[in-house]
Amino acid sequence: MSQRPIVVIAGGGFGGLEAAKALRRADVDVVVLDRENHHCFQPLLYQVATAALSPADVAWPIRSILRHQANATVLMAEVTGVDTRAKRVLTDKGPIAYDHLVLATGSTHSYFGHDEWAENAPGLKRIEDATHIRRRILLAFEQAEATSDEAERRRLLNFVIVGGGPTGVEMAGAIAEIARLTLVRDFRNIDPRKARVVLLEAGPRLLPALPEDLSDYAARALCRMDVDVLTGQAVTACDPGGVTAGGRRIEAATVIWAAGVVASPVARWLDVAADRAGRVEVLGDLSVPGCADVYVIGDAARVVDARGTLVPGLAPAAKQMGTYVGRAIAARVAGEAPPEPFRYRDYGMFATIGRRSAAAVFGGVHLKGLVGWLTWCVAHVYFLIGMRNRFVVAFNWLWDYVTLQRGARLITDVPAPAAPAVAEPERKSVAAR
Ligand SMILES: Cc1cc2nc3c(=O)[nH]c(=O)nc-3n(C[C@H](O)[C@H](O)[C@H](O)COP(=O)(O)OP(=O)(O)OC[C@H]3O[C@@H](n4cnc5c(N)ncnc54)[C@H](O)[C@@H]3O)c2cc1C
């Protein structure tokens, strides 16, 4: 082992990876910990959940991303705590000593105190969530085709998405397109176009983080796709039969949760205060008050930057924080002056609505329709990792656009049927042979 300072980075997501990369020329040993072996491009997860892309198109092994960085070691380990006095990260593979620690473990979906809803209304965060949701959507159509019970068929063809943020809008548009375009000719007993897609939002409008004209545009575009957009409807019950929202019962076999996030338990690990979303309030240099060698970045941090802006929970924000912290640690190790307090550069925000429409603010300009969608495509292909993925994703989109098909309509991970029990006389005859 070298005597260089050790920088442990917990989380190989958007923030953690940028922090590691920003340290590539620093005289330190970098250890990146992640409970997964891959980095996931979450903005395109909904396309895996709706069968447009395959998991490997939106995820890359962290080990391979950092393979050319000689000072970086990757360990697949789950962080369970931090001992700030002994300067050790606690993991399921044992404790790991650090000189500087970057916590970038992101967030997960929040059920607002109703974790029991998770089983009936899965959220979208990991690759497994996306393939699970894909299975539920595709199985609903298969089961509707097979049943002769009219009420059950209607329930199977009802899809409810809870949460009118970008993920909810994108999921609703994509499921509507699967039903109205992709599957139209594939079934004999059902008409997939009769599927009902309902988007529930507790607040007064969709896409609350975008300007109002874009919210209105998104609602109108979804209505044109026959999506029922119900705003001001908070979910009060969720069970295997469906949901209750705003006092109204909706029978549905598929409910997808896209409402709200909560930070990973970084505040608990550090034994510091958290805001309502579980985020740790950090200082201007993104370090934790009272722990100058511990930084929290990305979705796990509540950051008010040097201009007084509350930094949003977005991938570019996490990446900027990662780069900033990597440079700040490199400067400290080299005995140089620390950088100016963190400043967020806001490049914009997007939400796609189906396969040729989007609502976006980009560089301060409001974009809608095809122009917004093309800008979204270029931005997302640009930010993907690796030429292969850029090419595959761009080609898939073009192909789907022209053919109306979705290339990844696979129902996977269905439990294998139990092996048939061997009848007693047969077993005897096998033994006799
Ligand atoms: C479905 C979805 C769609 C989104 N769409 C957009 C979008 O269009 N545009 C946009 O800008 N942002 C989008 N976001 C938000 C964006 O993905 C996040 O803001 C960003 O990922 C935050 O980066 P991060 O580094 O903080 O966390 P993440 O990128 O989530 O990385 C956290 C990493 O930590 C690991 N980890 C977590 N807990 C542990 C643990 N205990 N031990 C070890 N490892 C752990 C995880 O495996 C993960 O690799 C979306 C998010 C989701 C879920």
The ligand as an ORCA input file, in Angstrom:
! r2SCAN-3c Opt
* xyz 0 1
  C     -36.209      7.495    -13.076
  C     -35.335      8.714    -12.937
  C     -35.257      9.625    -13.982
  C     -34.453     10.741    -13.882
  N     -34.394     11.599    -14.937
  C     -33.536     12.651    -14.892
  C     -33.380     13.500    -16.022
  O     -34.037     13.318    -17.052
  N     -32.478     14.509    -15.937
  C     -31.729     14.721    -14.811
  O     -30.906     15.623    -14.798
  N     -31.883     13.963    -13.718
  C     -32.757     12.918    -13.726
  N     -32.906     12.119    -12.630
  C     -32.202     12.464    -11.392
  C     -30.746     12.045    -11.440
  O     -30.637     10.724    -11.903
  C     -30.152     12.195    -10.059
  O     -30.262     13.539     -9.673
  C     -28.692     11.774    -10.049
  O     -28.578     10.414    -10.360
  C     -28.069     12.028     -8.677
  O     -26.721     11.640     -8.723
  P     -26.027     11.043     -7.418
  O     -24.597     10.843     -7.779
  O     -26.357     11.865     -6.247
  O     -26.744      9.640     -7.178
  P     -26.883      8.406     -8.150
  O     -26.552      8.753     -9.543
  O     -28.228      7.839     -7.866
  O     -25.764      7.407     -7.640
  C     -25.802      6.836     -6.364
  C     -24.924      5.601     -6.386
  O     -24.744      5.171     -5.050
  C     -24.941      3.777     -4.985
  N     -25.389      3.489     -3.624
  C     -26.542      3.866     -3.048
  N     -26.570      3.466     -1.773
  C     -25.408      2.801     -1.549
  C     -24.850      2.162     -0.415
  N     -25.479      2.092      0.755
  N     -23.639      1.569     -0.541
  C     -22.983      1.609     -1.733
  N     -23.446      2.203     -2.822
  C     -24.647      2.814     -2.720
  C     -25.950      3.460     -6.045
  O     -25.855      2.103     -6.463
  C     -25.579      4.445     -7.148
  O     -24.653      3.893     -8.047
  C     -33.719     10.975    -12.700
  C     -33.785     10.081    -11.639
  C     -34.588      8.945    -11.765
  C     -34.662      7.957    -10.614
*
